[in-house]
Amino acid sequence: MVIDILTLFPEMYDGFLNSSIIKRAREDNKVTINVHNIRTYSPFKNKQVDDYPYGGGAGMVLMCEPIFNAIEALRKEDSYVIMLTPSGEVFNQNKARELTNCKHLILLCGHYEGFDERIKSIIDLELSVGDFILTGGEIPSMLVTDCLTRLIPGVINSESLEDESFNNNLLDYPNYTKPYDFRGMKVPDVLISGHHENIRKYRLDEQIRITKEKRPDLIGGNYEK
């Protein structure tokens, strides 16, 4: 997978690209992540990318021309262009799995008061990471990139992926490690029983309990125990 990120602040990605799983995935050629400065594509000598909104109002709006130029320069036959915006479809694990089928993603990060509406004419998907406002689309683009990269075959152990939250519309079960007894708080005996079926049932029961308590909106359908 190739991910091209369009941003006004490419320096924000230095640590993100060179740490942890993202760094290893890039070094192993599982994913290629390129960060592009939108100002590079500005037709103006001063590299202007925004201007005051027609009709008045606070803040500045990202202009059409620099972003059209950037997307048209990067877009290929198999590209899928995503605008990161609060008004988009809310990102979740199912959407992440769907997007891993794309060979080339272009992530467009907003800033200031948003985009000129006409930019949406060259966008394939508007995507939001939640019902809140951030300074710009840089952090959402990192979130989406991280989530997708983990799903690329070979980046994460397949067994680990199967056991993660949201894979069955349930939150994850509790995990424990040594010591067995810490300040009177003991590891549930079933987890040290060696009985794999009982452990599986315990973990599923815990997933259902925790999801009902914390995210009842996720519960749907019947779960075998």
PyRosetta script that sets phi, psi and omega in degrees:
from pyrosetta import init, pose_from_sequence

init()
pose = pose_from_sequence("MVIDILTLFPEMYDGFLNSSIIKRAREDNKVTINVHNIRTYSPFKNKQVDDYPYGGGAGMVLMCEPIFNAIEALRKEDSYVIMLTPSGEVFNQNKARELTNCKHLILLCGHYEGFDERIKSIIDLELSVGDFILTGGEIPSMLVTDCLTRLIPGVINSESLEDESFNNNLLDYPNYTKPYDFRGMKVPDVLISGHHENIRKYRLDEQIRITKEKRPDLIGGNYEK")
pose.set_psi(1, 140.5)
pose.set_omega(1, 174.1)
pose.set_phi(2, -114.4)
pose.set_psi(2, 130.3)
pose.set_omega(2, 177.8)
pose.set_phi(3, -122.2)
pose.set_psi(3, 118.3)
pose.set_omega(3, 174.7)
pose.set_phi(4, -104.8)
pose.set_psi(4, 126.5)
pose.set_omega(4, -178.3)
pose.set_phi(5, -111.5)
pose.set_psi(5, 126.0)
pose.set_omega(5, 177.6)
pose.set_phi(6, -103.1)
pose.set_psi(6, 121.8)
pose.set_omega(6, -173.0)
pose.set_phi(7, -148.4)
pose.set_psi(7, 161.5)
pose.set_omega(7, 171.8)
pose.set_phi(8, -92.7)
pose.set_psi(8, -8.4)
pose.set_omega(8, -174.8)
pose.set_phi(9, -133.6)
pose.set_psi(9, 69.4)
pose.set_omega(9, -176.8)
pose.set_phi(10, -61.8)
pose.set_psi(10, -24.9)
pose.set_omega(10, -178.9)
pose.set_phi(11, -65.2)
pose.set_psi(11, -18.6)
pose.set_omega(11, 179.2)
pose.set_phi(12, -66.3)
pose.set_psi(12, -17.7)
pose.set_omega(12, -172.9)
pose.set_phi(13, -95.0)
pose.set_psi(13, -3.3)
pose.set_omega(13, -174.4)
pose.set_phi(14, -56.7)
pose.set_psi(14, -54.0)
pose.set_omega(14, -179.9)
pose.set_phi(15, -67.8)
pose.set_psi(15, -39.1)
pose.set_omega(15, -178.3)
pose.set_phi(16, -60.1)
pose.set_psi(16, -44.4)
pose.set_omega(16, -175.9)
pose.set_phi(17, -76.7)
pose.set_psi(17, -18.7)
pose.set_omega(17, -172.4)
pose.set_phi(18, -118.0)
pose.set_psi(18, 31.2)
pose.set_omega(18, 179.4)
pose.set_phi(19, -137.9)
pose.set_psi(19, 148.6)
pose.set_omega(19, 165.0)
pose.set_phi(20, 55.3)
pose.set_psi(20, -140.4)
pose.set_omega(20, -173.1)
pose.set_phi(21, -63.8)
pose.set_psi(21, -38.0)
pose.set_omega(21, 179.8)
pose.set_phi(22, -61.6)
pose.set_psi(22, -44.4)
pose.set_omega(22, 178.7)
pose.set_phi(23, -60.5)
pose.set_psi(23, -46.5)
pose.set_omega(23, -178.4)
pose.set_phi(24, -64.7)
pose.set_psi(24, -41.1)
pose.set_omega(24, 180.0)
pose.set_phi(25, -63.0)
pose.set_psi(25, -37.8)
pose.set_omega(25, 177.5)
pose.set_phi(26, -68.9)
pose.set_psi(26, -43.8)
pose.set_omega(26, -179.6)
pose.set_phi(27, -64.7)
pose.set_psi(27, -31.4)
pose.set_omega(27, 179.4)
pose.set_phi(28, -87.0)
pose.set_psi(28, 4.5)
pose.set_omega(28, 179.2)
pose.set_phi(29, 60.8)
pose.set_psi(29, 29.9)
pose.set_omega(29, 174.3)
pose.set_phi(30, -79.6)
pose.set_psi(30, -29.2)
pose.set_omega(30, -179.6)
pose.set_phi(31, -147.8)
pose.set_psi(31, 145.8)
pose.set_omega(31, 172.9)
pose.set_phi(32, -114.4)
pose.set_psi(32, 123.2)
pose.set_omega(32, -178.5)
pose.set_phi(33, -121.4)
pose.set_psi(33, 119.3)
pose.set_omega(33, 179.8)
pose.set_phi(34, -115.9)
pose.set_psi(34, 136.4)
pose.set_omega(34, 178.6)
pose.set_phi(35, -113.2)
pose.set_psi(35, 126.7)
pose.set_omega(35, -175.5)
pose.set_phi(36, -120.4)
pose.set_psi(36, 136.3)
pose.set_omega(36, 176.5)
pose.set_phi(37, -84.1)
pose.set_psi(37, 119.7)
pose.set_omega(37, -178.5)
pose.set_phi(38, -58.2)
pose.set_psi(38, -31.4)
pose.set_omega(38, -178.1)
pose.set_phi(39, -61.3)
pose.set_psi(39, -25.6)
pose.set_omega(39, 178.1)
pose.set_phi(40, -58.9)
pose.set_psi(40, -28.9)
pose.set_omega(40, -174.9)
pose.set_phi(41, -98.3)
pose.set_psi(41, 7.5)
pose.set_omega(41, 177.6)
pose.set_phi(42, -73.6)
pose.set_psi(42, 137.2)
pose.set_omega(42, 179.3)
pose.set_phi(43, -82.6)
pose.set_psi(43, -2.8)
pose.set_omega(43, -174.3)
pose.set_phi(44, -95.5)
pose.set_psi(44, 149.0)
pose.set_omega(44, -178.7)
pose.set_phi(45, -60.7)
pose.set_psi(45, -36.0)
pose.set_omega(45, -178.8)
pose.set_phi(46, -87.2)
pose.set_psi(46, 6.6)
pose.set_omega(46, 178.7)
pose.set_phi(47, 60.4)
pose.set_psi(47, 32.7)
pose.set_omega(47, 178.2)
pose.set_phi(48, -63.6)
pose.set_psi(48, 138.9)
pose.set_omega(48, 179.3)
pose.set_phi(49, -128.6)
pose.set_psi(49, -4.7)
pose.set_omega(49, -176.7)
pose.set_phi(50, -140.4)
pose.set_psi(50, 164.6)
pose.set_omega(50, 178.4)
pose.set_phi(51, -157.7)
pose.set_psi(51, 172.5)
pose.set_omega(51, -178.6)
pose.set_phi(52, -68.3)
pose.set_psi(52, 146.7)
pose.set_omega(52, -179.1)
pose.set_phi(53, -74.4)
pose.set_psi(53, 139.0)
pose.set_omega(53, 170.1)
pose.set_phi(54, -61.2)
pose.set_psi(54, 141.4)
pose.set_omega(54, 179.7)
pose.set_phi(55, 88.3)
pose.set_psi(55, -3.7)
pose.set_omega(55, 178.2)
pose.set_phi(56, 84.0)
pose.set_psi(56, 174.4)
pose.set_omega(56, -179.7)
pose.set_phi(57, 126.3)
pose.set_psi(57, 168.5)
pose.set_omega(57, -176.1)
pose.set_phi(58, -77.7)
pose.set_psi(58, 152.7)
pose.set_omega(58, 171.0)
pose.set_phi(59, 79.9)
pose.set_psi(59, -175.1)
pose.set_omega(59, -177.6)
pose.set_phi(60, -120.6)
pose.set_psi(60, 155.3)
pose.set_omega(60, -177.8)
pose.set_phi(61, -118.4)
pose.set_psi(61, 137.6)
pose.set_omega(61, 178.1)
pose.set_phi(62, -68.8)
pose.set_psi(62, 132.2)
pose.set_omega(62, -173.4)
pose.set_phi(63, -80.4)
pose.set_psi(63, 157.8)
pose.set_omega(63, -179.7)
pose.set_phi(64, -65.6)
pose.set_psi(64, -51.8)
pose.set_omega(64, -165.0)
pose.set_phi(65, -59.3)
pose.set_psi(65, -48.6)
pose.set_omega(65, -179.8)
pose.set_phi(66, -60.3)
pose.set_psi(66, -38.2)
pose.set_omega(66, -177.0)
pose.set_phi(67, -76.5)
pose.set_psi(67, -39.9)
pose.set_omega(67, 173.3)
pose.set_phi(68, -58.5)
pose.set_psi(68, -45.1)
pose.set_omega(68, -179.7)
pose.set_phi(69, -59.9)
pose.set_psi(69, -43.5)
pose.set_omega(69, -177.7)
pose.set_phi(70, -65.6)
pose.set_psi(70, -48.6)
pose.set_omega(70, -177.7)
pose.set_phi(71, -66.4)
pose.set_psi(71, -40.7)
pose.set_omega(71, 179.6)
pose.set_phi(72, -66.6)
pose.set_psi(72, -29.9)
pose.set_omega(72, 178.2)
pose.set_phi(73, -73.7)
pose.set_psi(73, -31.9)
pose.set_omega(73, -175.6)
pose.set_phi(74, -95.7)
pose.set_psi(74, -24.7)
pose.set_omega(74, -172.0)
pose.set_phi(75, -67.9)
pose.set_psi(75, 136.8)
pose.set_omega(75, 175.2)
pose.set_phi(76, -123.2)
pose.set_psi(76, -175.5)
pose.set_omega(76, -177.6)
pose.set_phi(77, -61.4)
pose.set_psi(77, -36.9)
pose.set_omega(77, -175.7)
pose.set_phi(78, -102.4)
pose.set_psi(78, 18.5)
pose.set_omega(78, -178.0)
pose.set_phi(79, -77.9)
pose.set_psi(79, 149.9)
pose.set_omega(79, 176.1)
pose.set_phi(80, -131.7)
pose.set_psi(80, 119.2)
pose.set_omega(80, -171.7)
pose.set_phi(81, -101.8)
pose.set_psi(81, 126.1)
pose.set_omega(81, -177.6)
pose.set_phi(82, -118.3)
pose.set_psi(82, 126.8)
pose.set_omega(82, 172.8)
pose.set_phi(83, -96.4)
pose.set_psi(83, 124.2)
pose.set_omega(83, 178.5)
pose.set_phi(84, -89.6)
pose.set_psi(84, 113.1)
pose.set_omega(84, -172.7)
pose.set_phi(85, -153.1)
pose.set_psi(85, 145.4)
pose.set_omega(85, -179.7)
pose.set_phi(86, -60.4)
pose.set_psi(86, -21.2)
pose.set_omega(86, -177.4)
pose.set_phi(87, -88.6)
pose.set_psi(87, 3.5)
pose.set_omega(87, -176.5)
pose.set_phi(88, -85.3)
pose.set_psi(88, 177.6)
pose.set_omega(88, 173.7)
pose.set_phi(89, -61.6)
pose.set_psi(89, 138.1)
pose.set_omega(89, -176.3)
pose.set_phi(90, -75.5)
pose.set_psi(90, 128.6)
pose.set_omega(90, -178.7)
pose.set_phi(91, -72.4)
pose.set_psi(91, 137.3)
pose.set_omega(91, 174.9)
pose.set_phi(92, -149.8)
pose.set_psi(92, -177.5)
pose.set_omega(92, -174.7)
pose.set_phi(93, -65.4)
pose.set_psi(93, -36.6)
pose.set_omega(93, 177.9)
pose.set_phi(94, -63.9)
pose.set_psi(94, -40.8)
pose.set_omega(94, 178.1)
pose.set_phi(95, -66.0)
pose.set_psi(95, -36.4)
pose.set_omega(95, 178.0)
pose.set_phi(96, -61.3)
pose.set_psi(96, -46.0)
pose.set_omega(96, 179.2)
pose.set_phi(97, -60.9)
pose.set_psi(97, -40.1)
pose.set_omega(97, 179.0)
pose.set_phi(98, -62.0)
pose.set_psi(98, -42.1)
pose.set_omega(98, -176.1)
pose.set_phi(99, -72.9)
pose.set_psi(99, -20.2)
pose.set_omega(99, 177.9)
pose.set_phi(100, -67.8)
pose.set_psi(100, -11.6)
pose.set_omega(100, 175.5)
pose.set_phi(101, -77.5)
pose.set_psi(101, -11.2)
pose.set_omega(101, 179.9)
pose.set_phi(102, -82.3)
pose.set_psi(102, 136.2)
pose.set_omega(102, 178.1)
pose.set_phi(103, -81.3)
pose.set_psi(103, -32.8)
pose.set_omega(103, -176.2)
pose.set_phi(104, -139.4)
pose.set_psi(104, 119.5)
pose.set_omega(104, 177.3)
pose.set_phi(105, -112.1)
pose.set_psi(105, 139.5)
pose.set_omega(105, 170.6)
pose.set_phi(106, -116.1)
pose.set_psi(106, 117.4)
pose.set_omega(106, -179.6)
pose.set_phi(107, -104.0)
pose.set_psi(107, 121.6)
pose.set_omega(107, -177.9)
pose.set_phi(108, -103.3)
pose.set_psi(108, 118.2)
pose.set_omega(108, -178.3)
pose.set_phi(109, -95.1)
pose.set_psi(109, 127.5)
pose.set_omega(109, 176.2)
pose.set_phi(110, -84.7)
pose.set_psi(110, 169.1)
pose.set_omega(110, 174.4)
pose.set_phi(111, -162.0)
pose.set_psi(111, 171.2)
pose.set_omega(111, -179.8)
pose.set_phi(112, 60.2)
pose.set_psi(112, -132.3)
pose.set_omega(112, -177.1)
pose.set_phi(113, -94.6)
pose.set_psi(113, 13.0)
pose.set_omega(113, 175.7)
pose.set_phi(114, 110.9)
pose.set_psi(114, -163.1)
pose.set_omega(114, -173.2)
pose.set_phi(115, -104.3)
pose.set_psi(115, 149.4)
pose.set_omega(115, 164.4)
pose.set_phi(116, -57.6)
pose.set_psi(116, 130.9)
pose.set_omega(116, -174.2)
pose.set_phi(117, -55.3)
pose.set_psi(117, -30.0)
pose.set_omega(117, -175.9)
pose.set_phi(118, -69.0)
pose.set_psi(118, -18.2)
pose.set_omega(118, 177.4)
pose.set_phi(119, -62.9)
pose.set_psi(119, -29.0)
pose.set_omega(119, -179.2)
pose.set_phi(120, -61.8)
pose.set_psi(120, -17.5)
pose.set_omega(120, -179.0)
pose.set_phi(121, -68.8)
pose.set_psi(121, -16.9)
pose.set_omega(121, 179.2)
pose.set_phi(122, -115.5)
pose.set_psi(122, 19.6)
pose.set_omega(122, -179.2)
pose.set_phi(123, -105.0)
pose.set_psi(123, 140.8)
pose.set_omega(123, 176.7)
pose.set_phi(124, -91.1)
pose.set_psi(124, -29.2)
pose.set_omega(124, -176.8)
pose.set_phi(125, -153.4)
pose.set_psi(125, 133.9)
pose.set_omega(125, 169.4)
pose.set_phi(126, -98.4)
pose.set_psi(126, 128.4)
pose.set_omega(126, -171.9)
pose.set_phi(127, -130.3)
pose.set_psi(127, 135.3)
pose.set_omega(127, 177.0)
pose.set_phi(128, -117.5)
pose.set_psi(128, 146.6)
pose.set_omega(128, 176.6)
pose.set_phi(129, -99.0)
pose.set_psi(129, 4.5)
pose.set_omega(129, 177.2)
pose.set_phi(130, 155.7)
pose.set_psi(130, 169.7)
pose.set_omega(130, -176.4)
pose.set_phi(131, -87.7)
pose.set_psi(131, 67.4)
pose.set_omega(131, 177.2)
pose.set_phi(132, -157.5)
pose.set_psi(132, 166.4)
pose.set_omega(132, -176.1)
pose.set_phi(133, -111.1)
pose.set_psi(133, 132.2)
pose.set_omega(133, 175.3)
pose.set_phi(134, -114.2)
pose.set_psi(134, 168.8)
pose.set_omega(134, 179.8)
pose.set_phi(135, -63.9)
pose.set_psi(135, -34.8)
pose.set_omega(135, -179.5)
pose.set_phi(136, -162.8)
pose.set_psi(136, -174.4)
pose.set_omega(136, -176.1)
pose.set_phi(137, -89.9)
pose.set_psi(137, 4.3)
pose.set_omega(137, -175.8)
pose.set_phi(138, -65.9)
pose.set_psi(138, -50.0)
pose.set_omega(138, 179.5)
pose.set_phi(139, -63.2)
pose.set_psi(139, -45.3)
pose.set_omega(139, 174.2)
pose.set_phi(140, -56.9)
pose.set_psi(140, -37.9)
pose.set_omega(140, -179.8)
pose.set_phi(141, -66.1)
pose.set_psi(141, -35.9)
pose.set_omega(141, 176.3)
pose.set_phi(142, -67.1)
pose.set_psi(142, -42.3)
pose.set_omega(142, 179.4)
pose.set_phi(143, -59.4)
pose.set_psi(143, -49.1)
pose.set_omega(143, -179.4)
pose.set_phi(144, -64.1)
pose.set_psi(144, -44.4)
pose.set_omega(144, -179.9)
pose.set_phi(145, -61.8)
pose.set_psi(145, -43.8)
pose.set_omega(145, 179.1)
pose.set_phi(146, -61.7)
pose.set_psi(146, -47.0)
pose.set_omega(146, -178.2)
pose.set_phi(147, -62.1)
pose.set_psi(147, -43.7)
pose.set_omega(147, -179.2)
pose.set_phi(148, -69.3)
pose.set_psi(148, -41.2)
pose.set_omega(148, -177.7)
pose.set_phi(149, -61.2)
pose.set_psi(149, -39.2)
pose.set_omega(149, -179.8)
pose.set_phi(150, -62.8)
pose.set_psi(150, -25.3)
pose.set_omega(150, -177.4)
pose.set_phi(151, -88.5)
pose.set_psi(151, -8.8)
pose.set_omega(151, 179.1)
pose.set_phi(152, -69.5)
pose.set_psi(152, 128.6)
pose.set_omega(152, -179.0)
pose.set_phi(153, -50.7)
pose.set_psi(153, 131.0)
pose.set_omega(153, 177.4)
pose.set_phi(154, 93.7)
pose.set_psi(154, -13.1)
pose.set_omega(154, 179.8)
pose.set_phi(155, -78.2)
pose.set_psi(155, -44.8)
pose.set_omega(155, 179.0)
pose.set_phi(156, -121.9)
pose.set_psi(156, 145.3)
pose.set_omega(156, 175.0)
pose.set_phi(157, -53.2)
pose.set_psi(157, 129.5)
pose.set_omega(157, -175.0)
pose.set_phi(158, -60.0)
pose.set_psi(158, -34.2)
pose.set_omega(158, 179.5)
pose.set_phi(159, -66.3)
pose.set_psi(159, -37.9)
pose.set_omega(159, 178.0)
pose.set_phi(160, -63.5)
pose.set_psi(160, -41.0)
pose.set_omega(160, 179.3)
pose.set_phi(161, -63.4)
pose.set_psi(161, -39.7)
pose.set_omega(161, -178.4)
pose.set_phi(162, -63.5)
pose.set_psi(162, -31.1)
pose.set_omega(162, -174.8)
pose.set_phi(163, -90.2)
pose.set_psi(163, 1.3)
pose.set_omega(163, -173.8)
pose.set_phi(164, -80.0)
pose.set_psi(164, 162.2)
pose.set_omega(164, 177.5)
pose.set_phi(165, -57.5)
pose.set_psi(165, 150.5)
pose.set_omega(165, 173.3)
pose.set_phi(166, 76.7)
pose.set_psi(166, -9.3)
pose.set_omega(166, -179.2)
pose.set_phi(167, -65.6)
pose.set_psi(167, -25.6)
pose.set_omega(167, 175.7)
pose.set_phi(168, -125.1)
pose.set_psi(168, 30.4)
pose.set_omega(168, -176.9)
pose.set_phi(169, 62.0)
pose.set_psi(169, 25.4)
pose.set_omega(169, 177.2)
pose.set_phi(170, -127.3)
pose.set_psi(170, 150.8)
pose.set_omega(170, 173.0)
pose.set_phi(171, -72.9)
pose.set_psi(171, 165.4)
pose.set_omega(171, -175.7)
pose.set_phi(172, -72.0)
pose.set_psi(172, 156.2)
pose.set_omega(172, 176.5)
pose.set_phi(173, -81.4)
pose.set_psi(173, 162.0)
pose.set_omega(173, 178.3)
pose.set_phi(174, -68.0)
pose.set_psi(174, 144.8)
pose.set_omega(174, 177.0)
pose.set_phi(175, -118.6)
pose.set_psi(175, 149.2)
pose.set_omega(175, -179.3)
pose.set_phi(176, -137.2)
pose.set_psi(176, 154.7)
pose.set_omega(176, 171.3)
pose.set_phi(177, -143.7)
pose.set_psi(177, -174.5)
pose.set_omega(177, -176.9)
pose.set_phi(178, -63.9)
pose.set_psi(178, 146.3)
pose.set_omega(178, 6.3)
pose.set_phi(179, -84.7)
pose.set_psi(179, 162.3)
pose.set_omega(179, 178.0)
pose.set_phi(180, -63.3)
pose.set_psi(180, -40.2)
pose.set_omega(180, -178.4)
pose.set_phi(181, -122.5)
pose.set_psi(181, 112.7)
pose.set_omega(181, 177.7)
pose.set_phi(182, -120.0)
pose.set_psi(182, 108.8)
pose.set_omega(182, 179.6)
pose.set_phi(183, 53.6)
pose.set_psi(183, 39.9)
pose.set_omega(183, 178.3)
pose.set_phi(184, 85.4)
pose.set_psi(184, -4.4)
pose.set_omega(184, 177.8)
pose.set_phi(185, -95.3)
pose.set_psi(185, 112.6)
pose.set_omega(185, -173.4)
pose.set_phi(186, -102.8)
pose.set_psi(186, 150.6)
pose.set_omega(186, 173.8)
pose.set_phi(187, -68.3)
pose.set_psi(187, 134.7)
pose.set_omega(187, 177.1)
pose.set_phi(188, -52.6)
pose.set_psi(188, 132.6)
pose.set_omega(188, -174.2)
pose.set_phi(189, -58.6)
pose.set_psi(189, -31.4)
pose.set_omega(189, -177.6)
pose.set_phi(190, -59.5)
pose.set_psi(190, -30.2)
pose.set_omega(190, -176.2)
pose.set_phi(191, -74.9)
pose.set_psi(191, -16.2)
pose.set_omega(191, 177.4)
pose.set_phi(192, -111.8)
pose.set_psi(192, 13.2)
pose.set_omega(192, -177.3)
pose.set_phi(193, -78.5)
pose.set_psi(193, -24.1)
pose.set_omega(193, -175.6)
pose.set_phi(194, 79.0)
pose.set_psi(194, 1.9)
pose.set_omega(194, -178.9)
pose.set_phi(195, -92.2)
pose.set_psi(195, 99.9)
pose.set_omega(195, -170.5)
pose.set_phi(196, -63.4)
pose.set_psi(196, -37.9)
pose.set_omega(196, -179.5)
pose.set_phi(197, -68.5)
pose.set_psi(197, -40.8)
pose.set_omega(197, 177.7)
pose.set_phi(198, -65.0)
pose.set_psi(198, -36.9)
pose.set_omega(198, 177.3)
pose.set_phi(199, -65.1)
pose.set_psi(199, -43.9)
pose.set_omega(199, 179.0)
pose.set_phi(200, -59.1)
pose.set_psi(200, -45.5)
pose.set_omega(200, -179.4)
pose.set_phi(201, -65.2)
pose.set_psi(201, -41.6)
pose.set_omega(201, 178.7)
pose.set_phi(202, -60.0)
pose.set_psi(202, -46.6)
pose.set_omega(202, -177.7)
pose.set_phi(203, -65.4)
pose.set_psi(203, -39.2)
pose.set_omega(203, 177.6)
pose.set_phi(204, -65.8)
pose.set_psi(204, -43.6)
pose.set_omega(204, 176.2)
pose.set_phi(205, -57.0)
pose.set_psi(205, -42.1)
pose.set_omega(205, 179.9)
pose.set_phi(206, -67.6)
pose.set_psi(206, -38.8)
pose.set_omega(206, 176.9)
pose.set_phi(207, -59.8)
pose.set_psi(207, -46.1)
pose.set_omega(207, -179.5)
pose.set_phi(208, -64.9)
pose.set_psi(208, -44.4)
pose.set_omega(208, 179.9)
pose.set_phi(209, -60.1)
pose.set_psi(209, -49.0)
pose.set_omega(209, -177.0)
pose.set_phi(210, -65.8)
pose.set_psi(210, -39.8)
pose.set_omega(210, -179.9)
pose.set_phi(211, -66.5)
pose.set_psi(211, -40.7)
pose.set_omega(211, 177.3)
pose.set_phi(212, -62.2)
pose.set_psi(212, -36.8)
pose.set_omega(212, -178.7)
pose.set_phi(213, -75.1)
pose.set_psi(213, -42.6)
pose.set_omega(213, -170.3)
pose.set_phi(214, -103.3)
pose.set_psi(214, -32.5)
pose.set_omega(214, -178.3)
pose.set_phi(215, -141.3)
pose.set_psi(215, 65.3)
pose.set_omega(215, -178.3)
pose.set_phi(216, -60.2)
pose.set_psi(216, -19.9)
pose.set_omega(216, 179.0)
pose.set_phi(217, -66.3)
pose.set_psi(217, -18.6)
pose.set_omega(217, -178.8)
pose.set_phi(218, -84.2)
pose.set_psi(218, -20.3)
pose.set_omega(218, -174.7)
pose.set_phi(219, -70.1)
pose.set_psi(219, 129.3)
pose.set_omega(219, 176.6)
pose.set_phi(220, -162.3)
pose.set_psi(220, 140.0)
pose.set_omega(220, 179.8)
pose.set_phi(221, 80.2)
pose.set_psi(221, -178.5)
pose.set_omega(221, -179.4)
pose.set_phi(222, -106.5)
pose.set_psi(222, 144.3)
pose.set_omega(222, 180.0)
pose.set_phi(223, -116.6)
pose.set_psi(223, 127.3)
pose.set_omega(223, 178.2)
pose.set_phi(224, -72.9)
pose.set_psi(224, 141.0)
pose.set_omega(224, 179.4)
pose.set_phi(225, -113.1)
pose.dump_pdb("model.pdb")
